């Protein structure tokens, strides 16, 4: 694409269309942009648009499209084409920083993100002047520019907070510190001075405080991995200023908004984070400053109001106290009973209260409420921080703290009992307090794993939780109902099983609650209870114990999906999946209605898939319905195909990318259920599966390969007779896969199925070409994964067509090639093969080479006979060789391409392990002994003399053991 006005105009029109709410206009425009994004100059056209377009909407749209383009294409993946040409890459890096700095804030943010994505790949090696270019802009004095630089630096350096330590990372951080730490410190001091100069100018202060927030964030990132020498030397400057900013209050920076945190709150929250980082990691160096920070943060907590805008500040301040109180050498600061009482009374209890804002979120923004409360993304909520502080204090003061809080809990429950409808929030706070006191250690999978011995959880459950859940109306006091259900969920390992069994019908009943939070929690609690393990790794709750509730459970779960706000509720769908898995054949009578409901749901969400987890569990539930029903009645597969194929066809025709990998997995499962010939409906689809466009998407590859394997297993003869013209297409897929390090194993899966199932004559003409392709790949890039797959393939070939055929095809490519493969690949590498079935295939193949290949006995190949036998005995007896050459250690990581609709394996569509030599050979060691015996009868004395002169003693001993076990001897 040229950089012309005509192209800019075209691009403008298509970008406009991508904003259209009508999918008939939007989708083709998105497809068009997708089709041109590989063209040279495309990214430069986008940058030109966002710089020069007259329409703001187009500028913003171009900046977002550009950022997403960079996200998808900048990373260069080995074995895959470079998606952005080199001249475009150079031009982007040359122009993007000045363009970002001169753009309005909304666009600046997008470009800043794009720079950090490029920086992740190219900085510092391929973009050495990025830092200098940024630091030089600090001199400009223009804070719009300075904030652009700071924002970019923040998005570039924040990964230092979660990267693993490595020499490469330390070198990069050192480079950044050398160039950045001093200018950053000078900017920090200058900005603080400007704040006092402009103390009465509200608009100037806003800009300056935005800078200070970014500077404080950069401080956190640069200090996270280790304490840099520069910051240790300048700790006085940073900490003194941080401390004075914590205590600063400027009327001009206070906001009227009760929801949104202002700049002052955001800055103070970040400073609390920075202080907590130093208190936790560098406590020795930070010790002189700690007491004044504790005092300042304590005062902050006692004087800050309950409004939502202070939530982040309060929770970070409490987290600071929590991190300090669990360090042994700060213990003395908290020992006094009055201090403990004061913390409990002034900090913990007030921040555990359920506020009007929480109530509003519970009712009107339930999805966010659930995410914060259930999934622990409430890291920055007051309640979570208060709960962490309780845990921290309990580390050294469990007795006194439990004592103080027991008094609070009792008085709160008494308040509630006086007038439940008015005082229900007191009970809510009491339950929360008990939970935070009792839970010492918790995991998502198991709930609480360690509990405070001083709290009687079962007694509290029976007296205070069950009565709420047993009340006649499921819609009364929804917050308390949600608390009660959450209590069961959290303490499921501490509450005795009989109490859990009493709770199950109560939970099923609450699936009907109108409150989204209540019916979601009920579904989640059931799902968690159904996964609990009892003795012998069986589920704690059995299908028999659930028998009385099957109908009401399934009815209520599916009904819950029709409640307002829960049509795509992932917790309910996960509970449906888990119920199927637990109940197994008990669900068969309900399958006709269940599959109808699941299919309708699938059709509805395929119009606009937006909830990946919901979709995943929905497909898992469909797979379970198929598996459970067809296990009892294999003929039922036809009725599932009838129900599903219409929807599947629509999904494939509309190219619903998110669902296609799932559809292929379900189709594989259905096809594998067929015992006889392959149905014509599948054969009609077969040619479409070989279309190159489907194989372009990484997410499609594993499920498509599996589906083609199912075709080959069930219908190889049909393909050979009715679709022989498609065999080159099938091999074309193999050729594409084998060329990629990431997908070569998938290519081998396909090839192995072709060799195993296709009639030999149908692939005769292609065999030599297959081997030539494999040798070319071996020469170009030989990886351990490829070698392992190659070994399994040649041995499978040998099992299927005979050892002589293997020797002949090798030697037809190049004279003496067979000996080279034995000597250079099979003998030295066979120990690397892993997996029971794979090892068995190799053992049977090598046995055939040793005993059914005449050239091994009377040509120059004979010298390889003993080393090959020794390698085979090694495969049986030695541990697997799982070493990987140094240069290959990172292959797996490098080979994961950037984000695309990823492939998600459906657990319940899993494929059974298939053993191609199962019927022929049961025990490969005995098979070797019998084959050697047979060979020795054909040439008496020959084998024994070779063994006695050349085989090492240990291997000979093992071999004698095999011969004894097989009750045969060598002649």
Residue pairs with C-beta under 8 A, 6 or more apart in sequence:
1 7
1 36
1 39
1 40
1 41
1 42
1 45
2 41
3 41
3 44
3 45
3 48
7 41
7 45
8 45
8 48
8 49
8 52
11 45
11 46
11 49
11 62
12 49
12 53
12 55
12 58
14 29
14 32
14 33
15 29
15 33
15 49
15 58
15 61
15 62
15 65
16 57
16 58
16 61
17 25
17 26
17 28
17 29
18 26
18 29
18 30
18 33
18 61
18 65
19 26
19 57
19 61
20 26
20 29
33 65
36 42
37 69
37 73
37 83
38 83
40 85
40 87
40 88
41 88
42 69
42 88
43 66
43 69
43 70
43 84
43 88
43 92
44 88
44 91
44 92
46 62
46 65
46 66
46 69
47 62
47 66
47 92
47 95
47 96
47 99
49 58
49 59
49 62
50 58
50 59
50 60
50 62
50 63
50 66
50 99
50 103
50 107
50 111
51 99
51 103
53 59
53 62
59 103
59 104
59 107
60 106
60 107
60 110
63 103
63 106
63 107
63 110
63 111
64 110
66 110
66 111
66 114
67 110
67 111
67 113
67 114
67 117
70 92
70 114
70 117
70 118
71 114
71 117
71 898
71 899
72 83
72 898
72 899
72 900
73 83
73 84
73 898
74 84
74 117
74 118
74 121
74 898
75 121
75 897
75 898
76 82
76 121
77 742
77 894
77 895
77 897
77 898
78 741
78 891
78 894
78 895
79 739
79 740
79 741
79 742
79 895
80 740
80 897
84 92
92 118
93 118
93 122
93 127
93 130
96 111
96 114
96 115
96 118
97 115
97 130
97 133
97 134
97 152
99 111
100 107
100 108
100 111
100 112
100 115
100 148
100 152
101 108
101 137
101 144
101 145
101 148
101 149
102 145
103 111
103 148
105 144
108 148
108 151
109 151
112 148
112 151
112 152
112 155
113 155
115 130
115 152
115 155
115 156
116 152
116 155
116 156
118 127
119 127
119 130
119 156
120 156
120 159
123 130
123 131
123 156
123 172
124 130
124 131
124 172
124 175
131 175
131 176
131 179
131 180
132 179
134 149
134 152
134 153
135 149
135 179
135 180
135 183
137 145
137 146
137 148
137 149
138 146
138 149
138 183
138 186
138 187
140 146
143 207
143 208
143 210
143 211
144 207
146 187
146 211
147 207
147 210
147 211
147 214
150 211
150 214
150 215
150 218
151 214
153 180
153 214
153 218
154 214
154 217
154 218
154 221
157 176
157 218
157 221
157 222
158 217
158 221
160 169
160 173
160 221
160 222
160 224
160 225
161 220
161 221
161 224
163 169
163 225
165 225
169 225
170 225
173 222
173 225
173 228
176 222
177 222
177 228
177 230
180 222
181 222
181 228
181 230
181 231
182 230
184 215
184 218
184 219
184 222
185 230
185 234
185 237
185 238
187 211
187 215
188 212
188 215
188 237
188 238
188 241
189 237
189 241
191 208
191 211
191 212
191 215
192 212
192 241
192 245
194 204
194 208
195 205
195 208
195 209
195 212
198 204
198 205
198 208
199 205
199 250
199 252
200 252
201 252
202 252
202 253
205 250
205 252
205 253
205 263
206 253
206 263
209 253
209 263
209 264
209 267
210 263
212 245
212 267
213 263
213 266
213 267
213 270
216 242
216 267
216 270
216 271
216 274
217 270
219 231
219 238
219 274
220 270
220 273
220 274
220 277
222 228
222 231
223 231
223 274
223 277
223 278
224 277
227 281
227 282
227 285
231 238
232 285
235 285
235 286
235 289
239 278
239 286
239 289
242 271
242 274
242 275
243 289
243 292
243 293
243 296
245 267
245 268
245 271
246 268
246 271
246 272
246 293
246 296
246 297
246 300
247 296
247 299
248 264
249 264
250 264
253 262
253 263
253 264
254 262
254 264
255 262
255 309
257 309
258 307
258 308
258 309
259 307
259 308
259 309
259 357
260 309
261 269
261 309
261 310
261 311
261 312
261 313
262 309
265 309
265 310
265 312
265 313
266 312
266 313
268 300
268 313
268 317
269 312
269 313
269 316
269 317
270 316
272 297
272 313
272 316
272 317
272 319
272 320
273 316
273 319
273 320
275 286
275 293
275 297
275 320
276 316
276 319
276 320
276 323
276 324
278 285
278 286
278 289
279 286
279 290
279 293
279 320
279 323
279 324
279 327
279 330
280 323
280 327
283 290
283 327
283 329
283 330
290 324
290 330
291 333
293 320
294 321
294 324
294 333
297 317
297 320
297 321
298 321
300 313
300 317
301 314
301 317
301 318
301 321
301 346
301 347
302 346
302 347
304 310
304 313
304 314
304 317
306 350
306 353
306 355
308 355
308 357
311 380
311 381
311 382
312 380
314 351
314 382
314 385
315 379
315 380
315 381
315 382
315 384
315 385
316 380
316 385
318 347
318 351
318 382
318 385
318 386
318 388
318 389
319 385
319 388
319 389
321 343
321 347
321 389
321 392
322 385
322 388
322 389
322 391
322 392
323 392
324 330
324 333
325 331
325 333
325 334
325 389
325 392
325 393
325 395
325 396
326 392
326 395
326 396
328 396
331 396
333 339
334 340
334 343
334 393
334 396
334 397
335 397
337 400
340 393
340 397
340 400
340 401
340 404
341 404
343 389
343 393
344 401
344 404
344 405
344 408
347 386
347 389
348 386
348 389
348 390
349 408
349 429
349 433
351 382
351 383
351 385
351 386
352 382
352 383
352 386
352 387
352 429
352 432
352 433
352 436
353 425
353 429
354 425
354 428
354 429
354 479
358 369
359 479
361 368
361 369
362 369
362 478
362 479
362 482
362 515
362 517
363 515
366 515
366 516
366 517
366 520
366 565
367 516
367 565
369 517
370 516
370 517
370 520
370 521
370 571
371 377
372 378
372 381
373 486
374 486
374 521
374 524
376 384
376 444
378 384
383 432
386 436
387 432
387 435
387 436
390 401
390 405
390 433
390 436
390 437
391 436
391 439
391 440
393 401
394 401
394 402
394 437
394 440
394 452
398 452
398 454
399 454
401 437
402 437
402 452
402 454
402 455
405 433
405 437
408 430
408 433
409 430
409 433
409 434
412 426
412 427
412 429
412 430
412 433
413 426
413 427
413 430
413 464
415 423
415 426
416 423
416 424
416 426
416 427
416 430
420 427
420 477
424 477
424 479
424 480
425 479
427 464
427 480
427 483
428 479
428 480
428 483
430 464
431 464
431 465
431 480
431 483
431 484
431 487
432 483
434 455
434 460
435 486
435 487
435 490
437 452
437 455
438 448
438 451
438 452
438 455
438 457
438 491
438 494
439 448
439 450
439 451
439 452
439 490
440 448
440 450
440 451
440 452
441 448
441 449
441 450
442 448
442 449
442 490
443 449
446 493
447 489
447 490
447 491
447 492
447 493
447 528
448 490
448 491
448 493
448 494
449 493
451 457
451 491
451 494
457 491
457 494
457 495
458 494
458 495
458 496
458 499
461 487
461 488
461 491
461 495
461 499
462 499
465 483
465 484
465 487
465 488
466 484
466 499
466 502
466 503
466 506
468 477
468 480
468 481
468 483
468 484
469 481
469 484
469 485
469 503
469 506
469 507
469 510
470 506
471 477
474 481
474 509
474 510
474 512
474 513
474 518
475 513
475 514
475 515
478 513
478 514
478 515
478 517
478 518
481 510
481 513
481 515
481 518
482 515
482 517
482 518
482 521
485 507
485 510
485 518
485 521
485 522
485 525
486 521
486 525
488 495
488 500
488 503
488 507
488 525
488 529
489 521
489 524
489 525
489 528
492 500
492 528
492 529
492 532
493 532
497 534
497 540
497 541
500 529
500 540
500 541
501 541
501 545
503 525
503 529
504 526
504 529
504 541
504 546
504 549
505 549
505 552
507 522
507 525
507 526
507 529
508 522
508 526
508 549
508 552
508 553
508 556
509 556
510 518
510 519
510 521
510 522
511 519
511 522
511 523
511 526
511 556
511 557
511 559
511 560
511 572
512 519
512 556
512 559
512 560
513 519
513 522
514 563
516 563
516 564
516 565
516 566
516 569
519 560
519 563
519 566
519 572
520 566
520 569
520 571
520 572
521 571
523 557
523 560
523 569
523 571
523 572
523 574
523 575
524 571
524 574
524 575
526 553
526 575
526 578
526 579
527 571
527 574
527 575
527 578
529 540
529 541
530 539
530 541
530 575
530 578
530 579
530 581
530 582
531 539
531 578
532 539
532 540
532 541
533 539
533 540
534 540
534 541
539 582
541 582
543 582
543 583
543 584
543 586
546 553
546 582
546 583
546 586
547 586
550 583
550 586
550 587
550 590
551 590
553 579
554 576
554 579
554 587
554 590
554 594
557 572
557 575
557 576
557 579
558 576
558 594
558 597
560 566
560 569
560 572
561 567
561 569
561 572
561 573
561 597
561 601
566 572
567 604
568 605
568 610
568 611
568 614
569 614
570 611
570 613
570 614
570 617
573 613
573 614
573 617
573 618
573 621
574 613
574 617
576 617
576 621
577 617
577 620
577 621
577 624
577 908
579 587
580 587
580 621
580 624
580 625
580 628
581 624
581 908
584 628
585 628
585 631
585 632
587 594
587 625
587 628
588 628
588 629
588 632
591 625
591 628
591 629
594 625
595 622
595 625
595 640
595 643
595 644
596 643
598 618
598 621
598 622
598 625
599 643
599 644
599 647
601 618
602 618
602 622
602 647
603 647
603 650
605 611
605 614
605 615
605 618
606 647
606 650
606 651
606 654
606 656
606 659
609 615
609 656
609 658
609 659
612 658
612 904
615 658
615 659
615 662
616 662
616 904
616 906
619 662
619 665
619 666
619 906
619 909
620 906
620 907
620 908
620 909
622 644
622 666
623 665
623 666
623 669
623 906
623 908
623 909
624 908
625 640
626 637
626 640
626 666
626 669
626 670
626 673
627 669
627 908
629 636
629 640
630 636
630 637
630 640
630 673
634 673
634 675
637 670
637 673
637 674
640 670
641 670
641 679
641 681
644 666
644 670
645 681
648 663
648 666
648 667
651 659
651 660
651 663
652 660
652 663
652 688
657 697
657 699
657 901
658 901
660 694
660 697
660 699
660 700
660 901
661 699
661 700
661 702
661 703
661 901
661 903
661 904
662 703
662 904
662 906
664 700
664 703
664 704
664 706
664 707
665 703
665 706
665 707
665 905
665 906
665 909
666 906
666 909
667 682
667 707
667 710
668 703
668 706
668 707
668 709
668 710
668 909
668 911
669 909
671 678
671 682
671 707
671 710
671 711
671 714
672 710
672 713
672 714
672 911
674 714
677 714
677 715
677 718
678 711
678 714
678 715
678 718
682 711
682 715
683 715
683 718
683 722
683 723
686 711
686 719
686 723
686 726
687 723
687 726
687 729
688 694
689 704
689 707
689 708
689 711
690 726
690 729
690 730
690 732
690 733
692 732
692 736
694 700
694 704
695 701
695 704
695 733
695 736
695 737
697 900
697 901
698 742
698 743
698 897
698 900
698 902
698 903
699 900
699 901
699 902
699 903
700 903
701 737
701 743
701 746
701 903
702 746
702 903
702 905
703 903
705 737
705 746
705 749
705 750
706 749
706 911
708 730
708 733
708 750
708 753
709 749
709 750
709 753
711 719
712 719
712 753
712 754
712 756
712 757
712 758
713 753
713 757
713 914
716 757
716 758
716 759
717 759
719 726
719 727
719 730
719 758
719 762
720 727
720 758
720 759
720 761
720 762
724 762
727 758
727 762
727 763
727 766
728 766
730 750
730 754
731 754
731 766
731 769
731 770
733 747
733 750
734 747
734 750
734 751
734 754
734 770
735 747
735 773
736 747
737 743
737 744
737 746
737 747
737 750
738 744
738 747
738 748
738 751
738 773
738 774
738 777
739 777
740 895
741 781
741 783
741 785
741 786
741 891
741 895
742 895
742 896
742 897
744 777
744 783
744 785
744 786
744 789
745 785
745 789
748 789
748 790
748 792
748 793
751 770
751 793
752 792
752 793
752 796
752 916
754 763
755 763
755 793
755 796
755 797
755 800
755 801
756 796
756 800
756 916
760 800
760 801
767 809
768 809
768 812
768 813
771 809
771 810
771 813
772 813
774 790
774 793
775 813
777 786
778 786
778 790
778 825
783 888
783 891
784 832
784 884
784 885
784 888
785 891
787 825
787 829
787 832
788 829
788 832
788 833
788 834
788 838
790 825
791 825
791 826
791 829
791 830
791 832
791 833
791 842
792 833
792 838
792 841
792 842
794 806
794 821
794 826
794 845
795 841
795 842
795 844
795 845
795 846
796 841
796 845
796 916
797 805
797 806
797 845
798 805
798 806
798 845
798 848
798 849
799 841
799 844
799 845
799 848
799 916
799 917
799 920
802 848
802 852
803 845
803 848
803 849
803 852
803 853
803 856
804 852
804 853
804 854
804 855
806 818
806 849
806 853
807 818
807 849
807 853
807 855
807 856
807 861
810 817
810 818
810 821
811 817
811 818
816 860
818 855
818 861
819 860
819 861
819 864
822 849
822 861
822 864
822 868
823 864
823 867
826 846
826 868
826 871
827 864
827 867
827 868
827 871
828 871
830 842
830 846
830 871
830 872
830 874
830 875
831 871
831 874
831 875
831 878
831 880
831 881
832 880
832 881
832 882
833 839
833 842
833 875
833 880
834 880
834 882
836 913
837 913
837 914
837 915
837 916
839 875
839 924
840 915
840 917
840 921
840 924
841 916
841 917
842 875
843 872
843 875
843 876
843 924
843 925
843 927
843 928
844 917
844 920
844 921
844 924
844 927
846 868
846 871
846 872
846 875
847 872
847 924
847 927
847 928
847 931
848 931
849 856
849 868
850 856
850 865
850 868
850 869
850 872
850 928
850 931
850 932
850 935
851 931
851 932
851 934
851 935
852 931
855 861
856 862
856 864
856 865
856 868
857 865
857 939
857 942
865 946
866 946
866 947
866 950
866 951
869 951
869 955
869 959
870 951
870 952
870 955
872 928
873 955
873 958
873 959
874 955
876 924
876 925
876 958
877 958
921 927
925 962
925 965
926 962
926 965
926 966
928 962
929 959
929 962
929 963
929 965
929 966
929 968
930 966
930 968
932 943
932 959
932 963
932 970
933 963
933 966
933 968
933 969
933 970
933 971
935 943
936 942
936 943
936 944
936 970
936 971
937 971
940 971
941 971
943 970
943 971
944 970
944 971
947 956
947 959
947 970
951 959
963 969
963 970
